[in-house]
């Protein structure tokens, strides 16, 4: 390990401990100035440990937030915090870190449940309306300049429902996240419900996405569901519907 790397980590640690008793507003102002999508209101405590009445992303309320600095993150060149977001009906805990060398952000150990209603607005797709609960178990999620650079984990969408632009009940779905140097990939599988789903979402570094797969009504589904599926894709084998959409976040 190069001497300058250790020196930089030591210097970052010194600056942080020097400012540990600063009011939380100082750090929040700095965070918001570099990340316009983030907003935190009603803060109390210090840079070291504190809480806020409301945090939001892309103007979407996430609930109250508590934070606590994790000193061991400095060994990896990171300013690292343990976070807890809570709101009626949802709770999410995990770690958020910023690499002091590259400026990249990393979320890790994220676990909990959030409402599916807020997902479209979080990713800038306000024309879509969803319902259900989303169970999160993310090992890592990396960001650079508001772009997703790495991902590993799984998400379960329980009682999944899309109300707009189409109205369909999807049952329970699981999304498995992986990534490589060129893209972030998510495989989609049904767990139980009126549809059989087998698909993939590929997100490129420029934030363009492509959704491909096939959907097939279960044998117990009504004919109205099958007719609706035909309107959003093209016919496939054995009564399935093939989906192929692309766009940009």
C-alpha positions as CSV (number, residue, x, y, z in Angstrom):
1,X,0.0,0.0,0.0
2,X,1.5,3.3,-1.0
3,X,2.4,5.8,1.7
4,X,0.3,8.6,0.2
5,X,-2.8,6.4,0.5
6,X,-2.2,5.9,4.2
7,X,-1.5,9.6,4.7
8,X,-4.7,10.6,2.9
9,X,-6.7,8.2,5.1
10,X,-5.0,9.5,8.2
11,X,-5.6,13.1,7.2
12,X,-9.3,12.4,6.5
13,X,-9.6,10.7,9.9
14,X,-8.0,13.7,11.6
15,X,-10.3,16.2,9.9
16,X,-13.4,14.1,10.8
17,X,-12.5,13.7,14.4
18,X,-11.7,17.4,14.6
19,X,-15.2,18.2,13.3
20,X,-17.1,15.4,15.1
21,X,-18.8,17.8,17.4
22,X,-20.0,20.0,14.6
23,X,-23.8,20.2,14.3
24,X,-25.3,17.8,11.8
25,X,-26.5,20.7,9.6
26,X,-22.9,21.3,8.4
27,X,-22.6,17.8,6.9
28,X,-26.1,17.9,5.6
29,X,-25.5,21.1,3.7
30,X,-22.4,19.6,2.1
31,X,-24.2,16.4,1.2
32,X,-27.2,18.2,-0.4
33,X,-24.9,20.5,-2.4
34,X,-23.2,17.6,-4.0
35,X,-26.4,15.5,-4.4
36,X,-29.4,17.7,-5.5
37,X,-31.7,14.7,-5.4
38,X,-31.2,14.3,-1.6
39,X,-33.0,16.5,0.9
40,X,-32.9,16.2,4.7
41,X,-35.1,18.3,7.1
42,X,-35.4,18.7,10.9
43,X,-32.0,17.5,11.9
44,X,-30.6,17.2,15.4
45,X,-27.3,15.9,16.8
46,X,-23.8,16.0,15.4
47,X,-21.8,14.8,12.4
48,X,-20.8,11.9,14.6
49,X,-24.4,10.8,15.6
50,X,-27.8,12.3,14.9
51,X,-31.2,12.1,13.4
52,X,-33.6,14.0,11.2
53,X,-37.3,14.1,10.9
54,X,-37.5,13.6,7.2
55,X,-35.2,12.4,4.4
56,X,-36.3,12.4,0.7
57,X,-34.9,11.4,-2.6
58,X,-36.1,13.0,-5.9
59,X,-38.7,14.8,-3.7
60,X,-40.0,11.4,-2.5
61,X,-40.4,11.2,1.3
62,X,-38.5,8.3,2.8
63,X,-39.3,8.9,6.5
64,X,-37.1,9.8,9.5
65,X,-33.4,8.9,9.5
66,X,-30.9,8.1,12.2
67,X,-27.1,7.9,11.6
68,X,-24.0,6.9,13.4
69,X,-20.4,7.2,12.1
70,X,-18.4,3.9,11.7
71,X,-14.7,4.6,12.3
72,X,-13.5,1.3,10.9
73,X,-14.6,2.5,7.5
74,X,-11.5,4.8,7.5
75,X,-9.3,1.7,7.1
76,X,-10.8,1.2,3.7
77,X,-10.6,4.9,2.8
78,X,-14.3,5.5,3.4
79,X,-16.4,7.9,5.4
80,X,-19.0,5.3,6.5
81,X,-22.2,5.6,8.5
82,X,-24.8,3.2,9.8
83,X,-28.3,4.4,8.7
84,X,-31.9,3.6,9.8
85,X,-34.8,4.9,7.7
86,X,-38.3,4.5,9.2
87,X,-41.8,5.5,8.3
88,X,-45.2,4.0,9.0
89,X,-45.3,0.7,7.2
90,X,-41.6,0.7,6.2
91,X,-38.1,0.4,7.7
92,X,-34.7,0.1,6.2
93,X,-31.3,-0.3,7.8
94,X,-27.8,-0.5,6.4
95,X,-24.5,1.3,5.7
96,X,-23.7,4.3,3.5
97,X,-20.1,5.2,2.6
98,X,-18.2,7.6,0.4
99,X,-14.7,6.7,-0.8
100,X,-12.4,9.6,0.0
101,X,-10.2,8.8,-3.0
102,X,-12.7,8.3,-5.8
103,X,-15.8,10.1,-4.4
104,X,-17.9,7.0,-5.2
105,X,-20.8,6.1,-2.9
106,X,-21.6,2.6,-1.6
107,X,-24.7,1.3,0.1
108,X,-24.2,-2.1,1.8
109,X,-26.0,-4.5,4.2
110,X,-29.3,-3.0,3.3
111,X,-32.2,-4.9,4.8
112,X,-35.8,-4.1,5.5
113,X,-39.1,-3.3,3.8
114,X,-40.4,-0.3,1.8
115,X,-43.7,0.5,0.1
116,X,-43.8,-0.2,-3.6
117,X,-45.8,3.0,-4.1
118,X,-42.7,5.1,-3.8
119,X,-40.4,3.2,-6.2
120,X,-41.5,4.8,-9.5
121,X,-40.9,8.3,-8.2
122,X,-37.5,7.3,-6.8
123,X,-36.3,6.4,-10.2
124,X,-38.0,9.2,-12.1
125,X,-40.9,7.3,-13.5
126,X,-43.8,9.2,-12.0
127,X,-46.2,8.0,-14.8
128,X,-46.0,4.4,-13.3
129,X,-48.1,3.5,-10.3
130,X,-47.3,0.4,-8.3
131,X,-48.6,-1.3,-5.1
132,X,-47.4,-3.9,-2.7
133,X,-44.4,-4.3,-0.3
134,X,-40.8,-4.6,-1.3
135,X,-38.5,-6.7,0.9
136,X,-34.8,-5.6,0.5
137,X,-31.7,-7.7,1.1
138,X,-28.8,-5.9,-0.7
139,X,-25.2,-6.8,-0.1
140,X,-23.9,-3.8,-2.1
141,X,-25.1,-1.0,-4.4
142,X,-22.5,1.4,-5.8
143,X,-23.1,4.9,-7.2
144,X,-20.9,7.3,-9.1
145,X,-22.4,10.7,-10.2
146,X,-25.9,9.4,-9.6
147,X,-25.3,6.4,-11.8
148,X,-25.5,2.8,-10.5
149,X,-22.0,1.2,-11.0
150,X,-22.4,-2.1,-9.1
151,X,-25.0,-4.2,-7.4
152,X,-25.4,-7.5,-5.6
153,X,-28.4,-8.8,-3.7
154,X,-32.1,-9.6,-4.0
155,X,-35.4,-7.9,-3.7
156,X,-38.8,-9.5,-3.3
157,X,-41.9,-7.7,-4.4
158,X,-44.8,-9.1,-2.3
159,X,-48.4,-8.7,-3.6
160,X,-47.0,-6.9,-6.6
161,X,-49.5,-4.8,-8.5
162,X,-49.0,-2.4,-11.4
163,X,-52.0,0.1,-11.7
164,X,-50.6,2.4,-14.4
165,X,-50.0,2.4,-17.4
166,X,-51.6,-1.0,-17.2
167,X,-53.6,-2.6,-14.4
168,X,-52.3,-6.1,-13.5
169,X,-51.7,-8.1,-10.4
170,X,-48.4,-9.9,-10.6
171,X,-48.4,-11.9,-7.4
172,X,-45.0,-12.3,-5.7
173,X,-41.8,-11.6,-7.6
174,X,-38.1,-11.9,-6.9
175,X,-35.3,-9.8,-8.4
176,X,-31.7,-11.0,-8.2
177,X,-29.2,-8.2,-8.8
178,X,-25.7,-8.7,-10.2
179,X,-23.2,-6.5,-12.1
180,X,-20.1,-6.6,-14.2
181,X,-17.9,-3.9,-15.9
182,X,-20.5,-3.2,-18.6
183,X,-23.9,-3.2,-16.8
184,X,-26.1,-4.0,-13.9
185,X,-28.4,-7.0,-14.5
186,X,-31.6,-8.1,-12.7
187,X,-33.2,-11.5,-13.3
188,X,-36.9,-11.7,-12.5
189,X,-38.7,-14.8,-11.3
190,X,-42.3,-15.4,-10.0
191,X,-42.6,-16.8,-6.5
192,X,-46.4,-17.4,-6.5
193,X,-49.5,-15.9,-8.0
194,X,-51.5,-15.5,-11.2
195,X,-48.5,-15.1,-13.6
196,X,-45.4,-17.1,-14.5
197,X,-42.6,-14.6,-15.1
198,X,-39.1,-15.1,-16.5
199,X,-37.3,-12.0,-17.5
200,X,-34.2,-9.8,-17.2
201,X,-33.5,-6.0,-16.8
202,X,-30.2,-4.7,-18.0
203,X,-29.1,-1.2,-16.9
204,X,-26.2,0.3,-18.8
205,X,-23.7,2.9,-17.4
206,X,-25.5,5.7,-19.3
207,X,-28.7,4.7,-17.4
208,X,-30.5,3.3,-20.4
209,X,-32.4,0.1,-19.6
210,X,-33.9,-2.9,-21.4
211,X,-36.6,-5.2,-20.1
212,X,-36.9,-8.6,-21.8
213,X,-38.8,-11.7,-20.9
214,X,-41.9,-13.7,-21.1
215,X,-45.1,-13.7,-19.0
216,X,-47.6,-16.5,-18.9
217,X,-50.9,-16.6,-17.0
218,X,-51.2,-19.5,-14.6
219,X,-53.8,-22.2,-15.4
220,X,-56.1,-20.7,-12.7
221,X,-56.0,-17.2,-14.1
222,X,-59.1,-15.7,-15.8
223,X,-59.3,-15.0,-19.6
224,X,-59.3,-11.2,-19.0
225,X,-55.7,-11.3,-17.7
226,X,-54.6,-13.3,-20.8
227,X,-56.2,-10.7,-23.1
228,X,-54.6,-7.9,-21.2
229,X,-51.1,-9.4,-21.6
230,X,-51.5,-9.8,-25.3
231,X,-52.0,-6.0,-25.5
232,X,-48.6,-5.2,-24.0
233,X,-46.4,-7.7,-25.9
234,X,-46.3,-10.2,-28.7
235,X,-47.5,-13.8,-28.6
236,X,-45.0,-16.5,-27.6
237,X,-45.0,-20.2,-27.2
238,X,-47.6,-22.1,-25.1
239,X,-49.8,-19.0,-24.4
240,X,-47.0,-16.8,-23.1
241,X,-46.4,-13.1,-24.0
242,X,-43.0,-11.8,-24.9
243,X,-42.0,-8.4,-23.4
244,X,-39.3,-6.2,-24.8
245,X,-39.1,-2.6,-23.6
246,X,-36.3,0.0,-23.4
247,X,-35.8,3.5,-22.2
248,X,-33.7,5.8,-20.0
249,X,-33.9,6.6,-16.3
